Amino acid sequence: MGYEESNFNEFVEILKQKTKEAYFYGNYYNVNHTKHGYKINLNIEIPGKNEKIGKVYKVKTNYMIFTNGKIKMNTPLGGWQK
């Protein structure tokens, strides 16, 4: 994706912003339901950086939505979108 160690904080902020946008716009799907809540995958697009600028990487993240309304990130980058 072109990010370097020196871009860590910037990458984390982009990941948080893109995750919030995907959840807000309903760009996710249910993986399964447990007694604790729903496991969902969010589809996000991460812009490239440095030598990868201009490219967009379509990845998925994984979250658990608990019955009390709390949300927990399980997997920040869980693979490529299909």
C-alpha positions in Angstrom: 0.0 0.0 0.0 3.1 2.2 0.2 2.9 3.1 3.8 6.1 3.1 5.9 6.7 2.9 9.6 6.9 6.7 9.7 3.3 6.8 8.4 1.9 4.6 11.1 -0.3 7.2 12.9 -1.6 8.6 9.6 -2.5 5.0 8.5 -4.3 4.3 11.7 -6.4 7.6 11.4 -7.3 6.7 7.8 -8.3 3.2 8.8 -10.5 4.6 11.6 -12.1 7.2 9.3 -12.8 4.7 6.5 -14.2 2.2 9.0 -16.6 4.7 10.4 -17.7 5.7 6.9 -18.3 2.1 5.8 -20.3 1.4 8.9 -22.3 4.6 8.6 -23.2 3.9 4.9 -24.0 0.2 5.6 -21.0 -1.1 3.6 -20.8 -4.3 5.7 -22.3 -7.7 5.9 -23.1 -10.1 8.7 -20.7 -13.0 9.2 -22.5 -14.7 12.0 -24.5 -14.2 15.2 -23.4 -15.5 18.6 -24.8 -15.2 22.1 -22.6 -12.1 22.5 -23.7 -10.3 19.3 -23.0 -10.0 15.6 -19.7 -10.5 13.8 -19.5 -8.2 10.8 -17.1 -7.5 8.0 -16.8 -4.0 6.7 -15.5 -3.2 3.2 -13.2 -0.3 3.1 -11.0 1.4 0.6 -7.5 2.5 1.7 -5.7 5.0 -0.6 -2.1 4.2 -1.6 0.8 6.3 -0.2 4.2 7.2 -1.5 5.0 5.1 -4.6 1.5 3.6 -4.5 -0.3 7.0 -4.6 -3.3 7.0 -6.9 -4.0 3.3 -6.2 -6.9 2.2 -4.0 -6.8 -1.0 -1.9 -10.1 -2.7 -1.2 -9.9 -4.5 2.0 -12.2 -5.9 4.7 -12.1 -5.4 8.5 -13.8 -7.5 11.1 -15.8 -6.2 14.1 -18.0 -7.6 16.8 -21.2 -5.7 17.7 -22.2 -6.7 21.2 -25.8 -6.8 22.5 -25.0 -3.8 24.8 -24.3 -1.7 21.7 -20.5 -1.7 22.0 -18.3 -2.4 19.0 -14.9 -4.0 19.1 -12.4 -4.3 16.3 -11.3 -8.0 15.9 -9.2 -7.7 12.8 -8.0 -4.4 11.4 -7.1 -5.8 7.9 -8.7 -9.2 7.3 -8.0 -9.6 3.6 -9.0 -8.4 0.2 -12.6 -7.8 -0.8 -14.1 -10.3 -3.2 
